[in-house]
């Protein structure tokens, strides 16, 4: 299972994107799906840096991917604070622009772009975020 | 990411290239804030060379749009948005907050 460790900093996002591009190419995804997966992972990693770690340079993000059972499964691990995704409100898109608040868009996008997402919190392993995209037959 | 600003008769054109993500969005924010701080509210963002945009980038554009549209003094319009970026915009329903043009002539001409 290809694995890479990235410092939890915003300038790692481009490199993480390249790593994910490898995964999507192996899975045989088209450009549109590749972009969707890269975007979901980017949003996830941005959230990890900002919310799990509370800022840059406080740990690593360990990325792994696996292609099996007609699925691309990406795992992101961090050792930051756990959080409850249920507590994050969805952004109020559709509201007048003056009322738009910049919270929750990342999680919202992840849910829309991937087929499955799962948050697990483990005392030893830390936070484990699993993102799955199904590979069409 | 490189960002250039060109002053036209009726609007400003901002050109960015590459990725607009949590790392680079603050640079774009600074450029756009400088424009609005100096009373420039008619802005075209040329995205022909932007190949990736995350929600951090979108929030910078939304905040700029709020300033531009206040008191009907102007607007931020987008030009040459790549299909993939447009798809993700529309997926969350953010597309409705911006006029999007397929070419610079139309975008600049809208002012």
gemmi code that builds the backbone of each chain (N, CA, C; Angstrom):
import gemmi

chains = {
    "A": [
        ("UNK", (0.854, -1.197, 0.000), (0.000, 0.000, 0.000), (0.883, 1.236, 0.000)),
        ("UNK", (0.856, 1.981, -1.069), (1.705, 3.185, -1.108), (1.368, 4.127, 0.040)),
        ("UNK", (2.403, 4.579, 0.689), (2.230, 5.461, 1.851), (3.222, 6.597, 1.752)),
        ("UNK", (2.790, 7.775, 2.167), (3.714, 8.908, 2.227), (3.361, 9.751, 3.440)),
        ("UNK", (4.403, 10.334, 4.023), (4.242, 11.184, 5.198), (4.512, 12.627, 4.799)),
        ("UNK", (3.620, 13.501, 5.174), (3.813, 14.905, 4.804), (3.770, 15.775, 6.050)),
        ("UNK", (4.660, 16.760, 6.154), (4.539, 17.694, 7.273), (3.193, 18.417, 7.161)),
        ("UNK", (2.529, 18.578, 8.283), (1.210, 19.216, 8.266), (1.366, 20.726, 8.118)),
        ("UNK", (1.608, 21.132, 6.889), (1.786, 22.552, 6.535), (1.052, 22.763, 5.229)),
        ("UNK", (0.589, 23.993, 5.013), (-0.169, 24.268, 3.798), (0.670, 24.091, 2.533)),
        ("UNK", (1.972, 24.300, 2.629), (2.777, 24.109, 1.407), (2.974, 22.624, 1.073)),
        ("UNK", (2.463, 21.726, 1.911), (2.478, 20.292, 1.578), (1.311, 19.930, 0.663)),
        ("UNK", (0.315, 20.807, 0.572), (-0.923, 20.446, -0.142), (-0.673, 20.097, -1.615)),
        ("UNK", (0.211, 20.841, -2.266), (0.498, 20.559, -3.679), (1.142, 19.171, -3.823)),
        ("UNK", (2.048, 18.837, -2.900), (2.721, 17.527, -2.952), (1.721, 16.411, -2.665)),
        ("UNK", (0.825, 16.653, -1.721), (-0.209, 15.661, -1.410), (-1.072, 15.448, -2.647)),
        ("UNK", (-1.363, 16.539, -3.343), (-2.147, 16.467, -4.581), (-1.485, 15.572, -5.616)),
        ("UNK", (-0.168, 15.672, -5.720), (0.578, 14.855, -6.684), (0.526, 13.381, -6.288)),
        ("UNK", (0.636, 13.126, -4.994), (0.578, 11.746, -4.488), (-0.788, 11.132, -4.794)),
        ("UNK", (-1.809, 11.910, -4.606), (-3.180, 11.434, -4.871), (-3.399, 11.235, -6.369)),
        ("UNK", (-2.731, 12.068, -7.160), (-2.859, 11.925, -8.619), (-2.339, 10.548, -9.063)),
        ("UNK", (-1.269, 10.119, -8.413), (-0.728, 8.771, -8.660), (-1.803, 7.725, -8.406)),
        ("UNK", (-2.466, 7.875, -7.276), (-3.505, 6.931, -6.866), (-4.637, 6.891, -7.891)),
        ("UNK", (-5.072, 8.075, -8.313), (-6.218, 8.134, -9.233), (-5.840, 7.584, -10.604)),
        ("UNK", (-4.585, 7.774, -10.995), (-4.125, 7.227, -12.295), (-4.120, 5.705, -12.232)),
        ("UNK", (-3.616, 5.183, -11.123), (-3.602, 3.720, -10.942), (-5.010, 3.154, -10.953)),
        ("UNK", (-5.939, 3.919, -10.397), (-7.334, 3.470, -10.343), (-8.018, 3.624, -11.701)),
        ("UNK", (-7.376, 4.345, -12.610), (-7.930, 4.526, -13.949), (-9.040, 5.561, -14.040)),
        ("UNK", (-9.038, 6.508, -13.106), (-10.077, 7.530, -13.120), (-9.855, 8.536, -14.231)),
        ("UNK", (-10.962, 9.106, -14.736), (-10.845, 10.176, -15.727), (-10.470, 11.482, -15.020)),
        ("UNK", (-10.273, 12.526, -15.841), (-9.803, 13.814, -15.295), (-10.750, 14.411, -14.283)),
        ("UNK", (-12.022, 14.302, -14.592), (-13.034, 14.911, -13.731), (-13.042, 14.235, -12.357)),
        ("UNK", (-12.954, 12.915, -12.337), (-12.955, 12.174, -11.075), (-11.644, 12.403, -10.329)),
        ("UNK", (-10.558, 12.467, -11.091), (-9.256, 12.758, -10.467), (-9.316, 14.073, -9.720)),
        ("UNK", (-9.875, 15.076, -10.364), (-9.967, 16.394, -9.734), (-10.811, 16.325, -8.471)),
        ("UNK", (-11.930, 15.615, -8.571), (-12.840, 15.492, -7.422), (-12.118, 14.867, -6.224)),
        ("UNK", (-11.371, 13.807, -6.474), (-10.662, 13.128, -5.381), (-9.558, 14.032, -4.821)),
        ("UNK", (-8.816, 14.695, -5.720), (-7.752, 15.608, -5.258), (-8.344, 16.726, -4.400)),
        ("UNK", (-9.480, 17.230, -4.824), (-10.117, 18.327, -4.081), (-10.566, 17.854, -2.709)),
        ("UNK", (-11.196, 16.680, -2.664), (-11.667, 16.145, -1.374), (-10.504, 15.964, -0.406)),
        ("UNK", (-9.405, 15.412, -0.905), (-8.243, 15.180, -0.044), (-7.627, 16.515, 0.390)),
        ("UNK", (-7.586, 17.469, -0.526), (-7.040, 18.791, -0.189), (-7.852, 19.432, 0.929)),
        ("UNK", (-9.172, 19.359, 0.801), (-10.049, 19.926, 1.828), (-9.820, 19.218, 3.165)),
        ("UNK", (-9.697, 17.887, 3.100), (-9.478, 17.103, 4.325), (-8.166, 17.510, 4.988)),
        ("UNK", (-7.119, 17.611, 4.203), (-5.794, 17.943, 4.771), (-5.759, 19.372, 5.304)),
        ("UNK", (-6.415, 20.285, 4.609), (-6.499, 21.670, 5.112), (-7.181, 21.678, 6.476)),
        ("UNK", (-8.234, 20.896, 6.598), (-8.955, 20.803, 7.873), (-8.078, 20.199, 8.963)),
        ("UNK", (-7.314, 19.186, 8.596), (-6.428, 18.542, 9.576), (-5.437, 19.576, 10.116)),
        ("UNK", (-4.848, 20.338, 9.208), (-3.844, 21.329, 9.623), (-4.495, 22.408, 10.492)),
        ("UNK", (-5.640, 22.894, 10.034), (-6.262, 24.026, 10.728), (-6.942, 23.614, 12.027)),
        ("UNK", (-7.662, 22.500, 11.983), (-8.497, 22.147, 13.128), (-7.913, 21.050, 13.995)),
        ("UNK", (-7.431, 19.973, 13.403), (-6.871, 18.893, 14.220), (-5.585, 19.369, 14.912)),
        ("UNK", (-4.726, 20.002, 14.147), (-3.458, 20.470, 14.726), (-3.545, 21.901, 15.250)),
        ("UNK", (-4.535, 22.630, 14.830), (-4.662, 24.018, 15.285), (-3.607, 24.928, 14.697)),
        ("UNK", (-3.044, 24.542, 13.565), (-2.026, 25.393, 12.933), (-0.942, 24.569, 12.265)),
        ("UNK", (-0.057, 25.243, 11.563), (0.984, 24.533, 10.798), (2.132, 24.046, 11.679)),
        ("UNK", (2.874, 23.081, 11.166), (4.113, 22.593, 11.792), (3.918, 21.968, 13.164)),
        ("UNK", (2.795, 21.279, 13.350), (2.574, 20.649, 14.655), (2.484, 19.130, 14.542)),
        ("UNK", (2.812, 18.611, 13.392), (2.753, 17.158, 13.226), (2.818, 16.794, 11.763)),
        ("UNK", (2.427, 15.564, 11.484), (2.461, 15.061, 10.108), (1.084, 14.599, 9.676)),
        ("UNK", (0.947, 14.419, 8.364), (-0.233, 13.741, 7.825), (0.294, 12.534, 7.061)),
        ("UNK", (-0.181, 11.373, 7.471), (0.260, 10.146, 6.821), (-0.826, 9.711, 5.841)),
        ("UNK", (-0.455, 9.657, 4.551), (-1.421, 9.294, 3.494), (-1.125, 7.909, 2.981)),
        ("UNK", (-2.177, 7.137, 2.857), (-2.044, 5.790, 2.304), (-3.160, 5.599, 1.283)),
        ("UNK", (-2.910, 4.809, 0.253), (-4.036, 4.451, -0.610), (-3.977, 2.988, -1.000)),
        ("UNK", (-5.163, 2.494, -1.304), (-5.298, 1.069, -1.645), (-6.352, 0.949, -2.731)),
        ("UNK", (-6.048, 0.141, -3.736), (-7.031, -0.079, -4.795), (-7.447, -1.541, -4.720)),
        ("UNK", (-8.683, -1.787, -4.342), (-9.180, -3.160, -4.180), (-10.698, -3.124, -4.153)),
        ("UNK", (-11.308, -4.227, -4.551), (-12.786, -4.329, -4.503), (-13.456, -3.176, -5.235)),
        ("UNK", (-12.918, -2.816, -6.408), (-13.501, -1.719, -7.191), (-13.592, -0.412, -6.424)),
        ("UNK", (-12.612, -0.201, -5.557), (-12.607, 1.027, -4.778), (-11.198, 1.593, -4.654)),
        ("UNK", (-11.113, 2.904, -4.691), (-9.883, 3.566, -4.273), (-10.135, 4.045, -2.851)),
        ("UNK", (-9.348, 3.511, -1.916), (-9.516, 3.900, -0.514), (-8.291, 4.694, -0.073)),
        ("UNK", (-8.537, 5.897, 0.370), (-7.452, 6.767, 0.826), (-7.600, 6.958, 2.331)),
        ("UNK", (-6.474, 6.827, 3.022), (-6.503, 6.989, 4.481), (-5.577, 8.131, 4.862)),
        ("UNK", (-6.085, 9.014, 5.692), (-5.268, 10.132, 6.190), (-5.205, 10.023, 7.711)),
        ("UNK", (-3.968, 9.957, 8.228), (-3.823, 9.867, 9.683), (-3.117, 11.095, 10.225)),
        ("UNK", (-3.603, 11.550, 11.384), (-2.899, 12.648, 12.058), (-2.949, 12.401, 13.553)),
        ("UNK", (-2.118, 13.126, 14.273), (-2.075, 12.959, 15.734), (-2.549, 14.240, 16.420)),
        ("UNK", (-3.461, 14.921, 15.759), (-4.004, 16.147, 16.347), (-5.242, 15.864, 17.187)),
        ("UNK", (-5.947, 16.930, 17.488), (-7.188, 16.822, 18.291), (-8.259, 16.102, 17.493)),
        ("UNK", (-9.007, 15.222, 18.159), (-10.156, 14.642, 17.445), (-11.256, 15.701, 17.364)),
        ("UNK", (-12.159, 15.533, 16.422), (-13.302, 16.446, 16.400), (-14.531, 15.661, 15.983)),
        ("UNK", (-15.664, 16.187, 16.289), (-16.911, 15.508, 15.992), (-17.495, 16.110, 14.710)),
        ("UNK", (-17.425, 15.385, 13.590), (-17.929, 15.949, 12.333), (-19.419, 16.268, 12.388)),
        ("UNK", (-20.127, 15.596, 13.302), (-21.564, 15.858, 13.431), (-21.828, 17.266, 13.937)),
        ("UNK", (-20.806, 17.841, 14.605), (-21.012, 19.167, 15.204), (-20.798, 20.284, 14.167)),
        ("UNK", (-20.234, 19.927, 13.001), (-19.966, 20.966, 12.012), (-21.225, 21.246, 11.199)),
        ("UNK", (-21.631, 22.495, 11.215), (-22.833, 22.876, 10.459), (-22.515, 22.969, 8.987)),
        ("UNK", (-23.472, 22.565, 8.173), (-23.273, 22.731, 6.746), (-23.357, 24.206, 6.397)),
        ("UNK", (-22.543, 24.621, 5.407), (-22.617, 26.040, 5.030), (-23.980, 26.355, 4.425)),
        ("UNK", (-24.382, 27.599, 4.550), (-25.709, 27.996, 4.096), (-25.704, 28.510, 2.656)),
        ("UNK", (-25.154, 27.688, 1.737), (-25.137, 28.087, 0.325), (-26.554, 28.261, -0.172)),
        ("UNK", (-26.759, 29.295, -0.939), (-28.113, 29.609, -1.389), (-28.651, 30.833, -0.664)),
        ("UNK", (-28.081, 31.109, 0.518), (-28.479, 32.307, 1.257), (-27.927, 33.543, 0.545)),
        ("UNK", (-28.469, 34.719, 0.823), (-27.882, 35.939, 0.243), (-26.414, 36.047, 0.635)),
        ("UNK", (-25.616, 36.595, -0.245), (-24.163, 36.560, -0.055), (-23.708, 37.187, 1.268)),
        ("UNK", (-24.426, 38.226, 1.705), (-24.016, 38.899, 2.944), (-24.120, 37.959, 4.146)),
        ("UNK", (-24.939, 36.916, 4.006), (-25.152, 36.006, 5.134), (-24.246, 34.773, 5.081)),
        ("UNK", (-23.470, 34.630, 4.031), (-22.613, 33.447, 3.892), (-21.502, 33.462, 4.926)),
        ("UNK", (-21.311, 32.312, 5.570), (-20.242, 32.232, 6.562), (-19.243, 31.158, 6.131)),
        ("UNK", (-17.947, 31.453, 6.195), (-16.926, 30.525, 5.693), (-16.615, 29.357, 6.627)),
        ("UNK", (-17.603, 28.568, 7.005), (-17.317, 27.392, 7.825), (-18.011, 26.188, 7.232)),
        ("UNK", (-17.345, 25.049, 7.344), (-18.011, 23.806, 6.980), (-17.969, 23.443, 5.508)),
        ("UNK", (-17.391, 24.308, 4.666), (-17.415, 24.020, 3.228), (-16.561, 22.810, 2.897)),
        ("UNK", (-15.430, 22.666, 3.571), (-14.515, 21.560, 3.302), (-15.181, 20.209, 3.520)),
        ("UNK", (-15.803, 20.066, 4.663), (-16.472, 18.809, 5.015), (-17.626, 18.527, 4.054)),
        ("UNK", (-18.358, 19.568, 3.746), (-19.481, 19.491, 2.819), (-19.006, 18.980, 1.463)),
        ("UNK", (-17.910, 19.547, 0.974), (-17.339, 19.137, -0.319), (-16.886, 17.684, -0.272)),
        ("UNK", (-16.193, 17.313, 0.798), (-15.700, 15.939, 0.933), (-16.854, 14.948, 0.808)),
        ("UNK", (-17.932, 15.245, 1.467), (-19.099, 14.339, 1.470), (-19.717, 14.248, 0.085)),
        ("UNK", (-19.722, 15.368, -0.636), (-20.321, 15.370, -1.971), (-19.415, 14.720, -3.012)),
        ("UNK", (-18.106, 14.873, -2.837), (-17.176, 14.424, -3.875), (-16.808, 12.952, -3.751)),
        ("UNK", (-16.828, 12.414, -2.547), (-16.436, 11.021, -2.338), (-17.686, 10.173, -2.127)),
        ("UNK", (-17.534, 8.862, -2.337), (-18.677, 7.978, -2.150), (-18.891, 7.645, -0.676)),
        ("UNK", (-17.781, 7.529, 0.053), (-17.891, 7.266, 1.495), (-16.803, 8.047, 2.206)),
        ("UNK", (-17.116, 8.577, 3.368), (-16.063, 9.098, 4.239), (-16.331, 8.620, 5.656)),
        ("UNK", (-15.247, 8.346, 6.375), (-15.395, 7.813, 7.735), (-14.330, 8.439, 8.625)),
        ("UNK", (-14.765, 8.856, 9.798), (-13.840, 9.417, 10.791), (-13.694, 8.415, 11.931)),
        ("UNK", (-12.451, 8.035, 12.217), (-12.197, 7.176, 13.368), (-11.175, 7.838, 14.270)),
        ("UNK", (-11.388, 7.700, 15.567), (-10.441, 8.293, 16.510), (-9.905, 7.197, 17.402)),
        ("UNK", (-8.614, 7.117, 17.459), (-7.984, 6.043, 18.223), (-6.908, 6.652, 19.112)),
        ("UNK", (-6.899, 6.247, 20.387), (-5.931, 6.817, 21.332), (-4.500, 6.632, 20.860)),
        ("UNK", (-4.214, 5.436, 20.287), (-2.826, 5.152, 19.876), (-2.539, 5.686, 18.478)),
        ("UNK", (-3.445, 5.404, 17.538), (-3.173, 5.758, 16.140), (-3.440, 7.230, 15.835)),
        ("UNK", (-4.281, 7.811, 16.660), (-4.668, 9.199, 16.385), (-5.948, 9.225, 15.566)),
        ("UNK", (-6.080, 10.263, 14.772), (-7.274, 10.403, 13.927), (-7.033, 9.691, 12.606)),
        ("UNK", (-8.048, 8.960, 12.167), (-7.934, 8.271, 10.880), (-9.147, 8.655, 10.045)),
        ("UNK", (-8.888, 9.280, 8.933), (-9.964, 9.673, 8.026), (-9.858, 8.801, 6.787)),
        ("UNK", (-10.950, 8.119, 6.472), (-10.966, 7.229, 5.308), (-11.888, 7.806, 4.253)),
        ("UNK", (-11.371, 7.898, 3.034), (-12.152, 8.437, 1.910), (-12.192, 7.379, 0.817)),
        ("UNK", (-13.382, 7.100, 0.333), (-13.526, 6.044, -0.676), (-14.190, 6.579, -1.931)),
        ("UNK", (-13.607, 6.198, -3.064), (-14.240, 6.516, -4.354), (-14.375, 5.219, -5.123)),
        ("UNK", (-15.572, 4.926, -5.543), (-15.809, 3.668, -6.263), (-15.263, 3.761, -7.684)),
        ("UNK", (-14.706, 2.632, -8.152), (-14.180, 2.579, -9.517), (-15.258, 1.981, -10.413)),
        ("UNK", (-15.708, 2.722, -11.416), (-16.775, 2.199, -12.279), (-16.294, 0.968, -13.054)),
        ("UNK", (-17.202, 0.031, -13.308), (-16.859, -1.203, -14.037), (-16.434, -0.871, -15.467)),
    ],
    "B": [
        ("UNK", (2.547, 30.602, -6.898), (1.502, 31.248, -7.729), (1.927, 32.672, -8.061)),
        ("UNK", (1.673, 33.072, -9.296), (1.965, 34.463, -9.682), (0.642, 35.191, -9.899)),
        ("UNK", (0.590, 36.389, -9.406), (-0.631, 37.187, -9.576), (-0.248, 38.528, -10.178)),
        ("UNK", (-0.942, 38.902, -11.249), (-0.694, 40.226, -11.836), (-1.996, 41.010, -11.848)),
        ("UNK", (-1.863, 42.312, -11.760), (-3.048, 43.185, -11.824), (-2.835, 44.184, -12.941)),
        ("UNK", (-3.859, 44.333, -13.777), (-3.783, 45.325, -14.861), (-4.975, 46.248, -14.742)),
        ("UNK", (-4.686, 47.523, -14.822), (-5.770, 48.502, -14.721), (-6.318, 48.788, -16.116)),
        ("UNK", (-7.629, 48.624, -16.262), (-8.289, 48.974, -17.521), (-9.121, 50.220, -17.266)),
        ("UNK", (-9.725, 50.696, -18.353), (-10.494, 51.946, -18.227), (-11.634, 51.788, -17.221)),
        ("UNK", (-12.345, 50.649, -17.313), (-13.549, 50.514, -16.480), (-13.441, 49.456, -15.392)),
        ("UNK", (-12.326, 48.754, -15.365), (-12.205, 47.719, -14.335), (-10.747, 47.319, -14.141)),
        ("UNK", (-10.522, 46.498, -13.154), (-9.192, 45.940, -12.910), (-9.221, 44.474, -13.336)),
        ("UNK", (-8.142, 43.999, -13.924), (-8.066, 42.583, -14.264), (-6.964, 41.937, -13.421)),
        ("UNK", (-7.363, 40.938, -12.664), (-6.396, 40.196, -11.843), (-6.213, 38.822, -12.477)),
        ("UNK", (-4.951, 38.457, -12.675), (-4.653, 37.164, -13.299), (-3.852, 36.332, -12.304)),
        ("UNK", (-4.338, 35.132, -12.024), (-3.582, 34.244, -11.138), (-3.256, 32.980, -11.913)),
        ("UNK", (-2.234, 32.259, -11.475), (-1.950, 30.987, -12.150), (-1.620, 29.901, -11.141)),
        ("UNK", (-1.863, 28.658, -11.568), (-1.539, 27.526, -10.708), (-2.654, 27.160, -9.752)),
        ("UNK", (-2.266, 26.841, -8.526), (-3.208, 26.390, -7.505), (-3.644, 27.539, -6.606)),
        ("UNK", (-4.933, 27.553, -6.308), (-5.407, 28.464, -5.262), (-5.919, 27.561, -4.140)),
        ("UNK", (-5.110, 27.412, -3.113), (-5.451, 26.519, -1.995), (-5.146, 27.251, -0.688)),
        ("UNK", (-5.143, 26.522, 0.409), (-4.923, 27.187, 1.710), (-3.557, 27.856, 1.794)),
        ("UNK", (-2.615, 27.372, 0.961), (-1.273, 27.970, 0.982), (-1.223, 29.270, 0.188)),
        ("UNK", (-1.853, 29.266, -0.978), (-1.727, 30.413, -1.881), (-2.883, 31.409, -1.789)),
        ("UNK", (-4.018, 30.980, -1.234), (-5.185, 31.885, -1.171), (-4.892, 33.201, -0.436)),
        ("UNK", (-4.094, 33.209, 0.647), (-3.783, 34.485, 1.306), (-3.113, 35.506, 0.389)),
        ("UNK", (-2.325, 35.029, -0.577), (-1.674, 35.967, -1.516), (-2.729, 36.642, -2.379)),
        ("UNK", (-3.659, 35.833, -2.867), (-4.733, 36.364, -3.704), (-5.588, 37.335, -2.888)),
        ("UNK", (-5.821, 36.957, -1.650), (-6.613, 37.800, -0.746), (-5.957, 39.169, -0.584)),
        ("UNK", (-4.645, 39.160, -0.443), (-3.924, 40.415, -0.249), (-4.071, 41.323, -1.470)),
        ("UNK", (-3.958, 40.724, -2.643), (-4.071, 41.498, -3.887), (-5.479, 42.090, -4.008)),
        ("UNK", (-6.482, 41.272, -3.758), (-7.860, 41.743, -3.888), (-8.197, 42.776, -2.809)),
        ("UNK", (-7.682, 42.561, -1.605), (-7.920, 43.538, -0.531), (-7.299, 44.887, -0.851)),
        ("UNK", (-6.141, 44.859, -1.483), (-5.471, 46.125, -1.862), (-6.348, 46.891, -2.843)),
        ("UNK", (-6.963, 46.175, -3.757), (-7.823, 46.844, -4.745), (-9.029, 47.463, -4.070)),
        ("UNK", (-9.730, 46.681, -3.260), (-10.951, 47.212, -2.642), (-10.615, 48.314, -1.637)),
        ("UNK", (-9.459, 48.212, -1.007), (-9.060, 49.263, -0.050), (-8.809, 50.587, -0.746)),
        ("UNK", (-8.485, 50.520, -2.039), (-8.241, 51.773, -2.775), (-9.437, 52.131, -3.644)),
        ("UNK", (-10.604, 51.608, -3.279), (-11.838, 52.018, -3.950), (-12.063, 51.366, -5.309)),
        ("UNK", (-11.379, 50.255, -5.578), (-11.573, 49.582, -6.861), (-12.478, 48.375, -6.636)),
        ("UNK", (-13.702, 48.489, -7.140), (-14.691, 47.447, -6.877), (-15.171, 46.746, -8.135)),
        ("UNK", (-14.599, 47.104, -9.271), (-14.989, 46.447, -10.527), (-13.797, 45.616, -10.966)),
        ("UNK", (-13.914, 44.326, -10.732), (-12.750, 43.453, -10.882), (-13.094, 42.226, -11.721)),
        ("UNK", (-12.192, 41.903, -12.656), (-12.291, 40.641, -13.387), (-11.162, 39.739, -12.895)),
        ("UNK", (-11.501, 38.523, -12.494), (-10.458, 37.560, -12.138), (-10.328, 36.589, -13.311)),
        ("UNK", (-9.196, 36.654, -13.980), (-8.931, 35.782, -15.119), (-8.371, 34.462, -14.583)),
        ("UNK", (-9.169, 33.394, -14.730), (-8.761, 32.103, -14.168), (-8.276, 31.125, -15.233)),
        ("UNK", (-7.884, 31.639, -16.383), (-7.489, 30.739, -17.480), (-6.293, 29.862, -17.100)),
        ("UNK", (-5.455, 30.343, -16.185), (-4.297, 29.537, -15.793), (-4.397, 28.990, -14.379)),
        ("UNK", (-5.595, 28.987, -13.844), (-5.803, 28.400, -12.514), (-6.273, 26.972, -12.735)),
        ("UNK", (-5.489, 26.005, -12.254), (-5.867, 24.609, -12.513), (-6.419, 23.902, -11.268)),
        ("UNK", (-6.435, 24.598, -10.142), (-6.992, 23.980, -8.939), (-7.484, 25.070, -7.995)),
        ("UNK", (-8.639, 24.843, -7.402), (-9.180, 25.827, -6.455), (-9.934, 25.112, -5.355)),
        ("UNK", (-9.511, 25.345, -4.111), (-10.218, 24.713, -2.999), (-11.141, 25.748, -2.342)),
        ("UNK", (-11.869, 25.310, -1.333), (-12.869, 26.201, -0.723), (-12.214, 27.433, -0.103)),
        ("UNK", (-10.961, 27.337, 0.286), (-10.264, 28.501, 0.837), (-10.216, 29.615, -0.203)),
        ("UNK", (-9.947, 29.244, -1.437), (-9.930, 30.201, -2.534), (-11.307, 30.786, -2.757)),
        ("UNK", (-12.334, 29.933, -2.708), (-13.699, 30.417, -2.920), (-14.106, 31.425, -1.860)),
        ("UNK", (-13.692, 31.186, -0.624), (-14.058, 32.132, 0.425), (-13.404, 33.494, 0.211)),
        ("UNK", (-12.185, 33.499, -0.304), (-11.533, 34.777, -0.614), (-12.361, 35.526, -1.655)),
        ("UNK", (-12.831, 34.808, -2.658), (-13.640, 35.449, -3.700), (-14.982, 35.908, -3.153)),
        ("UNK", (-15.579, 35.114, -2.289), (-16.872, 35.490, -1.706), (-16.721, 36.750, -0.858)),
        ("UNK", (-15.681, 36.804, -0.045), (-15.483, 37.989, 0.810), (-15.244, 39.226, -0.046)),
        ("UNK", (-14.512, 39.054, -1.144), (-14.264, 40.177, -2.049), (-15.569, 40.605, -2.721)),
        ("UNK", (-16.364, 39.632, -3.118), (-17.637, 39.937, -3.767), (-18.559, 40.724, -2.832)),
        ("UNK", (-18.542, 40.345, -1.561), (-19.368, 41.063, -0.580), (-18.997, 42.546, -0.576)),
        ("UNK", (-17.687, 42.819, -0.580), (-17.216, 44.215, -0.531), (-17.588, 44.927, -1.824)),
        ("UNK", (-17.383, 44.258, -2.947), (-17.612, 44.896, -4.239), (-19.078, 45.239, -4.455)),
        ("UNK", (-19.950, 44.333, -4.040), (-21.376, 44.518, -4.319), (-22.067, 45.478, -3.356)),
        ("UNK", (-21.408, 45.729, -2.237), (-22.014, 46.632, -1.240), (-22.318, 47.977, -1.875)),
        ("UNK", (-23.489, 48.515, -1.605), (-23.944, 49.805, -2.153), (-23.935, 49.803, -3.689)),
        ("UNK", (-23.988, 48.623, -4.260), (-24.000, 48.492, -5.735), (-22.827, 49.188, -6.410)),
        ("UNK", (-21.721, 49.252, -5.737), (-20.600, 50.010, -6.282), (-19.762, 49.214, -7.276)),
        ("UNK", (-19.993, 47.902, -7.357), (-19.205, 47.137, -8.319), (-19.478, 45.652, -8.209)),
        ("UNK", (-18.542, 44.858, -8.726), (-18.715, 43.419, -8.755), (-17.393, 42.727, -9.079)),
        ("UNK", (-17.282, 41.502, -8.596), (-16.163, 40.648, -8.994), (-16.728, 39.621, -9.969)),
        ("UNK", (-16.205, 39.608, -11.190), (-16.655, 38.602, -12.153), (-15.485, 37.683, -12.481)),
        ("UNK", (-15.837, 36.485, -12.933), (-14.804, 35.494, -13.220), (-14.753, 35.224, -14.717)),
        ("UNK", (-13.570, 34.970, -15.234), (-13.423, 34.665, -16.654), (-12.577, 33.410, -16.831)),
        ("UNK", (-12.948, 32.628, -17.866), (-12.140, 31.464, -18.235), (-11.960, 30.466, -17.101)),
        ("UNK", (-13.062, 30.150, -16.451), (-12.987, 29.172, -15.350), (-12.963, 27.764, -15.956)),
        ("UNK", (-11.951, 26.969, -15.592), (-11.840, 25.622, -16.150), (-13.043, 24.772, -15.720)),
        ("UNK", (-13.432, 23.879, -16.615), (-14.623, 23.037, -16.392), (-14.621, 22.339, -15.043)),
        ("UNK", (-13.486, 21.762, -14.679), (-13.403, 20.996, -13.429), (-13.681, 21.895, -12.219)),
        ("UNK", (-13.183, 23.109, -12.306), (-13.375, 24.051, -11.199), (-14.832, 24.488, -11.179)),
        ("UNK", (-15.364, 24.708, -12.353), (-16.764, 25.105, -12.468), (-17.685, 24.025, -11.894)),
        ("UNK", (-17.354, 22.768, -12.190), (-18.162, 21.644, -11.693), (-18.208, 21.657, -10.173)),
        ("UNK", (-17.059, 21.845, -9.534), (-17.042, 21.796, -8.070), (-17.759, 23.019, -7.487)),
        ("UNK", (-17.662, 24.144, -8.163), (-18.375, 25.352, -7.753), (-19.878, 25.102, -7.751)),
        ("UNK", (-20.333, 24.529, -8.875), (-21.769, 24.284, -9.037), (-22.261, 23.196, -8.097)),
        ("UNK", (-21.384, 22.255, -7.805), (-21.743, 21.142, -6.907), (-22.180, 21.659, -5.544)),
        ("UNK", (-21.527, 22.703, -5.081), (-21.900, 23.243, -3.771), (-22.835, 24.438, -3.880)),
        ("UNK", (-23.091, 24.865, -5.099), (-24.019, 25.982, -5.269), (-23.394, 27.343, -5.083)),
        ("UNK", (-22.071, 27.403, -5.205), (-21.404, 28.705, -5.042), (-21.387, 29.482, -6.346)),
        ("UNK", (-21.638, 28.779, -7.456), (-21.569, 29.423, -8.764), (-22.523, 30.585, -8.902)),
        ("UNK", (-23.642, 30.510, -8.179), (-24.676, 31.540, -8.330), (-24.240, 32.901, -7.806)),
        ("UNK", (-23.133, 32.962, -7.079), (-22.703, 34.240, -6.520), (-21.802, 35.035, -7.461)),
        ("UNK", (-21.479, 34.434, -8.615), (-20.574, 35.119, -9.542), (-21.080, 35.032, -10.963)),
        ("UNK", (-20.841, 36.088, -11.719), (-21.050, 36.014, -13.170), (-19.764, 35.413, -13.732)),
        ("UNK", (-19.945, 34.420, -14.606), (-18.777, 33.745, -15.159), (-18.783, 33.898, -16.666)),
        ("UNK", (-17.696, 34.400, -17.215), (-17.594, 34.642, -18.652), (-16.585, 33.685, -19.282)),
        ("UNK", (-16.868, 33.341, -20.561), (-15.984, 32.393, -21.246), (-14.776, 33.052, -21.872)),
        ("UNK", (-14.782, 34.362, -21.929), (-13.619, 35.036, -22.493), (-13.459, 36.412, -21.845)),
        ("UNK", (-12.261, 36.935, -21.995), (-11.930, 38.201, -21.331), (-12.702, 39.381, -21.921)),
        ("UNK", (-12.924, 39.347, -23.230), (-13.621, 40.474, -23.867), (-14.999, 40.670, -23.242)),
        ("UNK", (-15.713, 39.565, -23.084), (-17.056, 39.663, -22.477), (-16.962, 40.099, -21.022)),
        ("UNK", (-15.975, 39.558, -20.330), (-15.841, 39.869, -18.900), (-15.551, 41.357, -18.701)),
        ("UNK", (-14.574, 41.857, -19.413), (-14.212, 43.277, -19.281), (-15.348, 44.151, -19.809)),
        ("UNK", (-15.956, 43.693, -20.891), (-17.052, 44.447, -21.504), (-18.301, 44.532, -20.650)),
        ("UNK", (-18.392, 43.687, -19.627), (-19.585, 43.690, -18.779), (-19.632, 44.928, -17.871)),
        ("UNK", (-18.527, 45.630, -17.764), (-18.496, 46.813, -16.899), (-18.749, 48.094, -17.680)),
    ],
}
model = gemmi.Model(1)
for chain_id, residues in chains.items():
    chain = gemmi.Chain(chain_id)
    for i, (resn, *xyz) in enumerate(residues, 1):
        res = gemmi.Residue()
        res.name, res.seqid = resn, gemmi.SeqId(i, " ")
        for name, pos in zip(("N", "CA", "C"), xyz):
            atom = gemmi.Atom()
            atom.name, atom.element = name, gemmi.Element(name[0])
            atom.pos, atom.b_iso = gemmi.Position(*pos), 0.0
            res.add_atom(atom)
        chain.add_residue(res)
    model.add_chain(chain)
structure = gemmi.Structure()
structure.add_model(model)
structure.setup_entities()
